[in-house]
Amino acid sequence: MRLVFGFVLLIGIGLAGSAVYLAKDYIGQQQAQLAEAERAKQAIVPTVDVFVVNKQMRYGQRLTKEDVKLVRWPEEAVPEGAFVSEEELFPSNGQELRSVLRTMEPNEAVLAVKVTQPGQDAGISSRLSPGNRAFTIRTDVTAGVSGFLRVGDRVDVYWTGAVGEGQNLTKLIQPGIRLIGINQSADEDRNGPVVAQTVTVEVGPQQVAALAQAQATGRLSLSLVGADDSIVSSAVEVDLGDVLGIEDERIVEAPKEEKCFVRRRQGEEIISVEIPCSN
């Protein structure tokens, strides 16, 4: 009897141990699944709908509803100027379409800087900031940086002409102004070299007057500013003497010796007689 009781006890202890082991394993699996779910939850980031183009769009094309689609975009990584609603991108139910200013590749976000305002063409007027004006400068292969200029570049403008008594002078008159057109094109995506006969710049009304006066009285030359250069050129003025290293020679006249005279009458004549000066 005791032998049977001991045998049953051993079986009970074994079953209990198995149950504890299985329960521990189950609880461990549940905890692992909960941890995995928590990690997946943390990996999920808030998103918003952003309009992207569904095909390549080039300069001058009209942007229609058929050219775009909505995609989910991480909320913290939405580009500045992106369109997140149809009312923003196509006001008036698409009656006034925007024009493309820069080439966009498929699935690229539509940004405000890459399209015009509704109803505008991709011309010079669409690139002007409020209050600024477009001014065209005559140029050639040497004055125009040998064809390396592109729309969107910044240039320094130098004036060369005669001042005063025939003195030739070169002076920086407008630093860091932006090009918005080359010849008759405002396309920023033109990669081939173009020898510019004219360039159009964006300047204020006062700068327009200064450039017009300078162009009428001398020759304008352009100097290309680096893309990442944020330093504004200071005053620059050079004449032929500076180039050749010729110093101005000033002629200093020696002071003239002072002379004193007295007048005397001799008969009908008046003569001057030199005398020592009292001072």
Secondary structure, 3 states (H helix, E strand, C coil): CHHHHHHHHHHHHHHHHHHHHHHHHHHHHHHHHHHHHHHHHHHCCCEEEEEEECCCECCCCEECHHHEEEEEEEHHHCCCCECCCHHHHCHHHHCCCEEECCCECCCCECEHHHECCCCCCCCHHHHCCCCCEEEEEECCCCCCHHHCCCCCCEEEEEEEEEECCCEEEEEEEEEEEEEEEECCECCCCCCCCCCCCEEEEEECHHHHHHHHHHHHHCEEEEEEECCCCCCCCCCCEEEHHHHHCCCCCCCCCCCCCCCEEEEEEECCEEEEEEECCCC
